[in-house]
């Protein structure tokens, strides 16, 4: 019998958070040990923000619903549903949702997201 050449993910790893953000990692370090890529479904509540960080991975974000703000070095970028962005590794960035509705999005990191590679500022 041949080995399956696909994986259906219906029980993603739910990353514990303290800021109201929902993170469901479908593929990546914590879910299947894949350090090359991570794919996560996220919901950032209204008013959410993270500290500035300079990740050692490329991050792609696709907005499903709502809006998300990115401060990328000196630029402020706001994305809406249907838009996407790639932020190159070693770029200082801050992610936030200063808006009144939750933002639902997909984040893809290459190599995979790791707390050891994100370099969040205190």
C-alpha positions as CSV (number, residue, x, y, z in Angstrom):
1,X,0.0,0.0,0.0
2,X,1.4,3.4,-0.9
3,X,2.0,6.1,1.6
4,X,-0.4,9.1,1.4
5,X,1.2,12.2,-0.2
6,X,-1.0,14.7,1.6
7,X,-2.0,15.8,5.1
8,X,-5.4,17.1,6.0
9,X,-5.1,19.4,9.0
10,X,-8.4,19.6,11.0
11,X,-6.9,20.0,14.5
12,X,-4.5,22.9,14.4
13,X,-2.4,23.8,17.5
14,X,-4.1,26.6,19.4
15,X,-1.3,28.9,20.6
16,X,-2.0,30.2,24.2
17,X,-2.2,34.0,24.3
18,X,-2.9,36.6,27.0
19,X,-4.0,39.4,24.6
20,X,-7.2,38.1,23.2
21,X,-5.7,37.1,19.9
22,X,-6.7,33.7,18.5
23,X,-3.8,31.8,16.8
24,X,-4.4,28.4,15.2
25,X,-1.2,27.0,13.7
26,X,-2.1,24.6,10.9
27,X,1.4,23.7,9.9
28,X,4.7,24.7,11.5
29,X,7.1,24.1,14.4
30,X,4.5,23.4,17.1
31,X,2.0,21.5,14.9
32,X,4.0,19.1,12.8
33,X,7.7,20.0,13.5
34,X,8.1,21.7,10.2
35,X,10.7,24.5,10.6
36,X,10.6,25.5,6.9
37,X,7.1,27.1,6.8
38,X,4.3,27.9,9.2
39,X,0.7,28.6,8.3
40,X,-1.6,30.1,10.9
41,X,-5.2,31.3,11.0
42,X,-5.4,34.4,13.2
43,X,-8.1,36.7,14.7
44,X,-6.8,39.9,16.2
45,X,-9.4,41.6,18.4
46,X,-10.3,45.3,18.1
47,X,-7.7,47.4,19.9
48,X,-5.0,44.6,19.8
49,X,-1.3,45.4,19.3
50,X,2.1,43.7,19.7
51,X,5.5,45.2,20.5
52,X,7.9,46.1,17.6
53,X,9.8,43.1,16.4
54,X,12.5,42.2,13.8
55,X,11.8,38.7,12.7
56,X,14.4,36.4,11.2
57,X,11.7,35.1,8.7
58,X,9.7,36.4,5.8
59,X,6.0,36.9,6.8
60,X,3.1,36.9,4.4
61,X,-0.3,38.1,5.6
62,X,-3.6,37.7,3.8
63,X,-6.6,39.6,5.3
64,X,-9.9,37.7,5.3
65,X,-12.0,40.2,7.3
66,X,-11.5,43.5,8.9
67,X,-8.4,45.7,8.7
68,X,-4.8,45.3,10.1
69,X,-2.2,48.0,10.6
70,X,1.5,47.4,10.0
71,X,4.2,49.9,11.0
72,X,7.1,48.8,8.8
73,X,10.3,50.8,9.6
74,X,9.1,54.3,8.8
75,X,5.9,53.4,6.9
76,X,2.4,52.8,8.2
77,X,0.4,50.4,6.0
78,X,-3.3,49.5,6.5
79,X,-4.6,46.4,4.8
80,X,-8.2,45.5,4.3
81,X,-10.0,42.2,3.4
82,X,-8.7,40.7,0.1
83,X,-5.3,42.4,0.4
84,X,-2.0,40.7,1.2
85,X,1.6,41.8,2.1
86,X,5.0,40.2,2.3
87,X,7.4,41.6,4.9
88,X,11.0,40.5,4.4
89,X,13.0,39.0,7.2
90,X,15.2,41.4,9.4
91,X,12.6,44.2,8.9
92,X,11.5,46.1,12.0
93,X,7.7,45.9,12.2
94,X,4.8,46.4,14.5
95,X,1.4,44.6,14.0
96,X,-1.8,46.0,15.4
97,X,-5.5,46.3,15.0
98,X,-6.5,49.8,16.2
99,X,-9.9,49.5,14.5
100,X,-13.3,48.8,16.0
101,X,-13.8,45.3,14.5
102,X,-11.8,42.1,14.8
103,X,-9.3,41.3,11.9
104,X,-9.2,37.7,10.6
105,X,-6.2,36.7,8.5
106,X,-3.8,34.0,7.5
107,X,-0.1,34.4,8.3
108,X,2.6,32.4,6.5
109,X,6.2,32.5,7.7
110,X,9.3,31.1,6.0
111,X,11.2,29.7,7.8
112,X,8.5,28.8,10.3
113,X,7.5,31.1,13.1
114,X,9.5,30.6,16.2
115,X,9.5,32.7,19.4
116,X,13.3,32.4,19.2
117,X,13.4,34.1,15.7
118,X,10.8,36.9,16.3
119,X,13.0,39.3,18.3
120,X,10.3,41.2,20.0
121,X,11.3,44.4,21.8
122,X,10.7,44.8,25.5
